[in-house]
């Protein structure tokens, strides 16, 4: 951070006594609540949109590219990445349930060299940089239209797929398809230290050319077994069953793992009044999002509001207000999906200023607590200086992940904190390690104002040195521990000489 963040006189005897005695000041005295905001980006692997740059690159090159993405996210003060690890019944992680993805190695089923596991690497890198890592999966897409590699001969779901609009899909009407995707999701949650499991709006596919989705056989089986629902209601029941079961099983496995969905930004054409769209999420995608909200079957929604503020037929502001009213406060998060790639496309109505304005509109809405950008490539490349503008504007200072009190509301223990002088005469700020703490916060005192300077991940060693603090004009520091559900401990304060 350029320039002096803090300046002015120290508060005298109380702080001097604290640094000499190594006793904490009154815990949290004068420190306001930490700013809370979800700042995420989707990292798409399908068709090599974001990562890796092309299929078949070396494992070392893939690591370097993934590290560069995480570095970019941390440098612009994002606090989460949503990493696509299952684009279409394939895996960008070590799996015994599905084959390796062609987007990584160039051919489905071909393992990367030297044991490279992208998901494990991303988790370790995200935790070290203070980022959440959400594993992003597509529940029912079987093969993307851009895929060039055939399905492996022993793909476990080969016979459960149907062809539609040039792609292969698992039929959600078949119990074995739902059970398989459920097993894949729980395998990820069980074996990997993810902060969240995320899926987008593809349940049933987007309609194409007026052709119906080919589920005649599974629907006939349902009716012959005594089912009475019409086809549309039956499709929604299939998706409802999957979402409900997945949420419950995640909580049984790791209660702190957040489950999130990024639905199409419009629930139905005409909802709310004046909103138009060609896709009917409820009818065409069989996604009854309003029911999922009522039943509490997810922890956050990131509706894709991919339209400019001034586009009346799909008004960003009107839709933001609708979703904000829909999602219950204190039981579910609303983190809006924003079209960052479109903001640098030069298309009418779009600009970096438009995206920044959308972030500000989101902040002004009391029901929304963050944004997720599609996609990471334009942020990593700083296209049209978008990453720089976010960093110098709304993301100038860090923010904690919003709390999820319905998952856990017990704060962790406060950390031990020492300010020590080295042999060279410098000050070092150190804190005790705690395996249950997901983050540490570092606050600095600037005259009469405390500022959250950094949210620190799982990295060992010294947090910050006195030279850095002197450059910033810091007079005192405070540290807290933050757990996976965003609960913050009491702050421990130390003065600086």
C-alpha positions in Angstrom: 0.0 0.0 0.0 1.6 3.2 -1.1 2.2 6.2 1.2 1.6 6.6 4.9 -1.4 4.9 6.2 -1.2 6.2 9.7 0.3 9.2 11.4 0.0 11.2 14.7 0.7 11.0 18.4 0.6 7.8 20.4 -1.7 7.6 23.4 1.0 7.7 26.0 1.4 5.7 29.2 -1.2 2.9 28.5 0.5 1.8 25.3 4.0 2.2 26.7 3.1 0.0 29.6 1.7 -2.6 27.3 4.8 -3.0 25.2 7.1 -3.1 28.2 4.9 -5.7 30.1 3.9 -7.7 27.1 0.4 -7.6 28.5 -2.6 -7.0 26.2 -4.5 -3.8 26.2 -8.2 -4.1 26.9 -9.1 -6.6 24.2 -10.6 -5.0 21.1 -10.8 -1.5 22.8 -11.7 1.0 20.2 -11.5 -1.3 17.2 -14.6 -1.3 15.0 -16.0 -4.5 13.5 -13.9 -5.7 10.5 -15.3 -4.9 7.1 -17.1 -8.0 5.7 -17.5 -8.7 2.0 -17.2 -11.7 -0.3 -14.9 -10.9 -3.2 -14.6 -13.9 -5.5 -13.8 -14.9 -9.0 -14.7 -18.0 -11.1 -11.7 -19.8 -12.5 -13.1 -21.7 -15.5 -11.3 -24.8 -16.8 -13.8 -25.9 -19.4 -12.4 -25.2 -22.9 -9.4 -23.7 -21.2 -11.2 -20.4 -20.6 -9.0 -19.4 -17.6 -6.7 -22.3 -16.8 -4.7 -24.0 -18.0 -3.9 -21.8 -21.0 -4.1 -24.8 -23.2 -4.6 -28.5 -22.7 -1.5 -30.7 -22.6 0.9 -28.2 -21.1 3.5 -29.5 -18.7 2.7 -30.0 -15.1 5.2 -27.4 -14.1 3.7 -24.9 -16.5 0.2 -25.6 -15.2 1.4 -25.0 -11.6 3.0 -21.7 -12.6 -0.1 -20.6 -14.3 -2.3 -21.6 -11.3 0.0 -19.8 -8.9 -0.2 -16.7 -11.1 -4.0 -16.8 -10.9 -3.9 -17.1 -7.1 -1.3 -14.3 -6.9 -3.5 -12.0 -9.0 -6.5 -12.8 -6.8 -4.6 -12.0 -3.6 -2.9 -8.9 -5.0 -6.3 -7.3 -5.8 -7.6 -8.2 -2.4 -10.1 -10.8 -3.5 -10.8 -13.3 -0.7 -12.1 -16.3 -2.6 -11.7 -18.3 -5.9 -14.3 -20.7 -7.3 -12.2 -23.3 -9.1 -13.9 -25.5 -11.7 -12.7 -29.0 -11.0 -15.5 -31.0 -12.7 -16.5 -29.4 -16.0 -18.3 -32.4 -17.4 -18.1 -35.8 -15.7 -14.4 -35.5 -15.6 -11.9 -34.4 -13.0 -9.1 -31.9 -12.4 -8.1 -33.7 -9.2 -7.2 -37.2 -8.3 -10.4 -39.3 -8.6 -11.3 -42.9 -8.6 -14.9 -42.1 -9.8 -14.2 -40.1 -13.0 -11.4 -39.8 -15.5 -8.9 -37.0 -15.7 -10.1 -34.0 -17.8 -8.9 -33.4 -21.3 -8.7 -29.7 -20.5 -5.7 -30.5 -18.4 -3.7 -33.2 -20.2 -5.1 -33.2 -23.8 -6.9 -36.5 -23.6 -9.6 -37.6 -21.2 -8.3 -40.2 -18.8 -4.6 -39.2 -19.2 -3.0 -38.4 -15.9 -0.8 -35.4 -15.4 2.9 -35.9 -14.9 4.7 -36.2 -11.6 1.5 -36.7 -9.5 0.2 -33.2 -10.0 -3.2 -32.7 -8.4 -4.6 -29.3 -9.4 -7.2 -29.1 -6.6 -4.7 -30.0 -3.9 -2.3 -27.4 -5.3 -5.0 -24.8 -5.5 -6.2 -25.4 -1.9 -2.7 -25.2 -0.5 -1.9 -22.0 -2.5 -5.2 -20.4 -1.6 -4.8 -21.0 2.1 -1.3 -19.6 2.1 -2.6 -16.5 0.4 -5.6 -16.0 2.7 -8.1 -17.0 0.1 -11.1 -19.3 0.3 -11.2 -22.1 -2.2 -14.6 -23.3 -3.5 -14.6 -26.4 -5.7 -16.9 -25.7 -8.6 -18.6 -28.6 -10.3 -21.2 -29.1 -13.0 -23.6 -31.7 -11.7 -25.1 -33.2 -14.9 -23.1 -32.1 -18.0 -21.4 -35.2 -19.4 -19.3 -33.9 -22.3 -18.9 -30.3 -23.5 -19.5 -29.4 -27.1 -15.9 -28.1 -27.5 -14.4 -31.4 -26.3 -12.2 -33.1 -28.8 -11.3 -36.2 -26.7 -13.8 -39.1 -26.7 -15.2 -40.5 -23.5 -12.9 -43.1 -22.0 -14.1 -46.6 -22.8 -14.7 -47.4 -19.1 -16.4 -44.2 -18.1 -18.8 -45.2 -15.3 -21.6 -43.0 -16.7 -21.3 -43.8 -20.4 -24.6 -45.6 -20.5 -26.4 -43.0 -18.4 -25.8 -40.2 -20.8 -28.0 -38.8 -23.5 -27.1 -36.5 -26.4 -28.5 -33.0 -26.6 -27.5 -30.0 -28.8 -24.1 -31.4 -29.5 -23.3 -32.3 -25.9 -23.7 -35.3 -23.6 -25.7 -35.0 -20.5 -26.5 -37.2 -17.5 -30.3 -37.5 -17.3 -31.3 -36.1 -13.9 -34.5 -38.3 -14.2 -32.3 -41.4 -13.6 -31.6 -42.3 -10.0 -28.2 -43.7 -10.9 -27.2 -40.3 -12.5 -28.2 -38.3 -9.4 -26.5 -40.9 -7.1 -23.3 -40.7 -9.1 -23.0 -36.9 -9.1 -23.8 -36.9 -5.4 -21.0 -39.4 -4.8 -18.6 -37.2 -6.8 -19.5 -34.1 -4.7 -19.1 -35.9 -1.4 -15.8 -37.4 -2.5 -14.4 -33.9 -3.0 -15.8 -32.7 0.3 -14.5 -35.7 2.2 -11.0 -35.9 0.7 -10.1 -32.2 0.1 -9.9 -29.3 2.5 -12.3 -27.1 0.5 -14.1 -24.1 2.0 -17.1 -24.5 -0.3 -18.7 -26.7 -2.9 -20.2 -24.6 -5.8 -22.3 -25.4 -8.8 -23.7 -23.1 -11.6 -27.0 -23.0 -13.4 -26.8 -26.1 -15.5 -29.1 -28.7 -14.1 -31.2 -29.5 -17.2 -29.5 -27.9 -20.2 -30.5 -24.6 -21.8 -33.1 -25.3 -24.5 -31.7 -25.5 -28.1 -33.6 -25.1 -31.4 -37.0 -25.9 -29.8 -35.9 -29.5 -29.3 -37.0 -31.2 -26.1 -34.5 -32.8 -23.7 -34.5 -36.5 -24.5 -35.8 -38.0 -21.2 -38.8 -39.9 -22.6 -37.5 -43.2 -21.3 -36.8 -42.1 -17.8 -40.1 -40.2 -17.6 -42.0 -43.3 -18.9 -40.3 -45.4 -16.2 -41.4 -42.9 -13.6 -45.0 -43.0 -14.7 -45.1 -46.7 -15.0 -43.9 -47.0 -11.4 -46.9 -45.0 -10.2 -45.6 -41.5 -10.5 -48.3 -38.8 -11.0 -46.4 -35.6 -11.7 -46.3 -34.0 -15.1 -43.0 -33.8 -16.8 -42.1 -30.3 -15.8 -42.9 -30.9 -12.1 -41.1 -34.2 -12.3 -37.9 -32.6 -13.6 -38.0 -30.0 -10.8 -38.5 -32.8 -8.3 -35.4 -34.6 -9.6 -33.3 -31.5 -9.2 -34.9 -30.7 -5.8 -34.1 -34.2 -4.6 -30.4 -33.8 -5.6 -30.0 -30.4 -4.1 -31.7 -31.3 -0.8 -29.8 -34.5 -0.4 -26.4 -33.0 -1.3 -26.9 -30.1 1.2 -27.7 -32.5 4.0 -24.9 -34.9 3.2 -22.3 -32.1 3.1 -23.4 -30.9 6.5 -23.2 -34.5 7.8 -19.7 -34.7 6.5 -18.1 -31.3 7.1 -20.7 -28.8 8.6 -18.4 -25.8 7.9 -18.2 -26.4 4.1 -20.5 -23.9 2.4 -22.7 -25.1 -0.4 -23.5 -22.5 -3.1 -25.3 -22.2 -6.4 -25.1 -19.5 -9.1 -28.5 -19.6 -10.8 -29.5 -17.8 -13.9 -30.1 -14.2 -13.0 -33.8 -14.2 -13.8 -36.1 -16.5 -11.9 -38.9 -16.3 -14.5 -39.7 -13.8 -17.3 -41.8 -11.1 -15.8 -40.5 -11.7 -12.3 -40.3 -9.0 -11.0 -42.5 -6.9 -13.1 -40.9 -5.5 -16.2 -38.1 -8.0 -16.4 -37.8 -10.0 -19.6 -35.7 -13.0 -20.6 -35.6 -15.7 -23.2 -34.8 -18.4 -20.6 -37.3 -19.6 -18.0 -35.1 -20.9 -15.2 -38.1 -22.6 -13.5 -39.5 -24.2 -16.6 -36.5 -24.7 -18.9 -33.7 -25.5 -16.4 -36.0 -27.2 -13.8 -34.4 -25.0 -11.1 -36.9 -24.0 -8.4 -34.5 -21.6 -6.7 -37.2 -20.0 -4.6 -38.0 -23.3 -3.1 -34.3 -24.0 -2.3 -34.3 -20.6 -0.5 -37.4 -21.4 1.5 -36.1 -24.8 2.5 -32.6 -23.6 3.4 -30.9 -26.0 1.0 -27.9 -23.9 0.3 -25.6 -21.4 2.2 -25.2 -18.8 -0.6 -26.6 -17.8 -3.9 -24.6 -16.0 -6.7 -27.3 -15.2 -9.3 -25.7 -14.3 -12.6 -26.7 -10.7 -13.1 -25.0 -10.4 -16.5 -26.7 -7.2 -17.7 -25.8 -3.5 -17.5 -27.5 -1.2 -15.1 -29.1 0.8 -17.9 -30.7 -2.2 -19.7 -34.3 -1.9 -18.6 -35.5 -5.3 -19.8 -33.0 -6.9 -17.5 -32.2 -4.1 -15.1 -29.2 -4.9 -12.8 -30.6 -2.7 -10.0 -34.1 -4.2 -10.2 -32.8 -7.8 -10.2 -30.4 -7.0 -7.4 -33.3 -5.7 -5.3 -35.4 -8.8 -6.2 -32.7 -11.3 -5.1 -32.0 -9.2 -2.0 -35.6 -9.5 -0.9 -35.7 -13.2 -1.7 -32.7 -14.4 0.2 -33.3 -14.4 4.0 -31.0 -12.2 6.1 -29.0 -14.2 8.7 -29.6 -17.6 7.1 -28.1 -17.4 3.6 -25.6 -15.2 1.7 -26.3 -13.3 -1.5 -23.1 -12.8 -3.5 -23.9 -11.4 -6.9 -22.3 -12.8 -10.1 -20.9 -10.1 -12.3 -19.8 -10.3 -16.0 -16.2 -9.0 -15.7 -15.3 -10.4 -19.2 -18.1 -8.4 -20.8 -16.9 -5.2 -19.1 -13.7 -5.2 -21.2 -15.4 -6.4 -24.4 -16.2 -3.0 -25.8 -19.8 -4.0 -26.3 -22.5 -1.3 -26.0 -23.4 -0.5 -22.4 -20.3 -2.2 -21.0 -17.1 -0.7 -19.6 -14.9 -1.0 -16.6 -16.8 1.9 -15.1 -20.0 -0.1 -15.5 -18.6 -3.0 -13.5 -17.3 -0.7 -10.8 -20.7 0.9 -10.6 -22.3 -2.6 -10.2 -20.0 -3.3 -7.3 -21.1 -0.1 -5.6 -24.8 -0.8 -6.3 -24.3 -4.2 -4.6 -22.6 -2.6 -1.6 -25.5 -0.1 -1.3 -28.0 -3.0 -1.0 -28.3 -4.2 2.5 -29.2 -7.8 1.5 -26.1 -8.5 -0.7 -22.7 -9.0 0.9 -20.4 -9.5 -2.0 -19.6 -10.1 -5.7 -18.2 -12.9 -7.8 -16.6 -12.1 -11.2 -16.7 -14.1 -14.4 -14.0 -14.8 -15.2 -10.5 -14.7 -13.7 -8.7 -14.3 -17.0 -9.5 -10.6 -17.5 -8.6 -9.9 -13.8 -5.3 -11.8 -14.1 -4.4 -10.0 -17.3 -5.5 -6.7 -15.9 -7.5 -6.1 -19.1 -8.4 -2.4 -19.5 -6.8 -2.0 -16.0 -9.8 -3.6 -14.5 -7.8 -5.4 -11.7 -6.0 -2.2 -11.0 -9.2 -0.2 -10.8 -10.8 -2.6 -8.4 -7.6 -2.7 -6.3 -7.3 1.1 -6.2 -11.0 1.6 -5.8 -13.5 -0.6 -3.9 -10.9 -3.1 -2.9 -8.2 -0.7 -1.6 -8.4 -2.4 1.9 -9.0 -6.0 2.7 -12.2 -7.5 4.0 -13.2 -10.6 5.9 -15.5 -13.3 4.5 -19.0 -12.7 5.8 -20.0 -14.7 8.9 -22.2 -17.8 8.5 -23.8 -18.0 12.0 -26.3 -20.7 11.0 -23.3 -23.0 10.5 -21.4 -22.0 13.6 -21.4 -18.8 15.8 -18.7 -19.7 18.3 -15.7 -17.5 18.0 -12.2 -19.1 18.2 -9.8 -18.4 21.0 -7.8 -15.2 20.9 -4.2 -15.7 19.7 -1.1 -15.1 21.7 0.8 -12.1 20.4 4.3 -10.7 21.1 6.2 -7.7 19.8 9.9 -8.5 20.0 13.0 -6.6 19.2 15.6 -8.3 17.1 19.4 -8.2 17.4 19.4 -5.7 14.6 17.0 -3.4 16.5 13.9 -4.1 14.4 10.5 -5.0 15.8 8.8 -8.3 14.9 5.1 -9.0 15.4 4.6 -12.7 16.1 1.5 -14.7 17.0 0.8 -18.3 18.2 -0.1 -20.9 15.7 -3.6 -22.4 15.9 -4.7 -25.2 13.6 -8.3 -24.3 14.1 -7.8 -20.7 12.9 -8.4 -20.2 9.1 -7.1 -16.6 9.1 -5.4 -14.0 11.2 -6.3 -10.4 11.0 -3.8 -7.6 11.4 -5.1 -4.2 12.5 -2.9 -1.0 12.9 -3.7 2.1 14.9 -3.6 5.3 12.9 -3.9 8.3 15.2 -7.4 7.6 16.6 -8.4 5.2 13.9 -7.9 1.4 13.6 -7.5 0.0 10.1 -7.7 -3.6 9.0 -4.4 -3.9 7.2 -4.2 -7.5 6.2 -6.1 -10.8 6.4 -3.4 -13.4 6.6 -3.7 -17.1 5.6 -1.9 -20.2 6.7 1.7 -19.1 6.3 4.4 -19.7 8.9 6.8 -17.3 10.4 6.8 -13.6 11.1 3.6 -11.7 10.2 5.0 -8.2 9.8 8.2 -6.3 10.8 8.6 -2.9 12.5 10.1 -1.4 9.3 6.9 -2.1 7.5 4.8 -0.7 10.3 7.0 2.4 10.6 6.6 3.1 6.9 2.9 3.0 7.4 3.0 5.2 10.5 1.5 2.5 12.8 1.5 3.1 16.5 0.0 -0.1 17.7 -1.1 -3.4 16.3 -3.9 -5.9 17.0 -4.3 -9.5 15.9 -7.3 -11.8 16.0 -8.1 -15.3 14.9 -10.9 -16.1 12.4 -12.5 -19.5 11.9 -13.9 -21.1 8.7 -17.4 -19.7 9.4 -16.1 -16.2 9.7 -16.3 -15.9 13.5 -13.6 -13.6 14.8 -11.9 -13.9 18.2 -11.3 -11.0 20.6 -8.5 -8.7 19.3 -5.2 -8.8 21.2 -3.5 -5.3 21.1 0.1 -4.4 21.5 1.8 -1.0 21.3 4.8 -0.3 19.2 7.8 1.7 20.6 
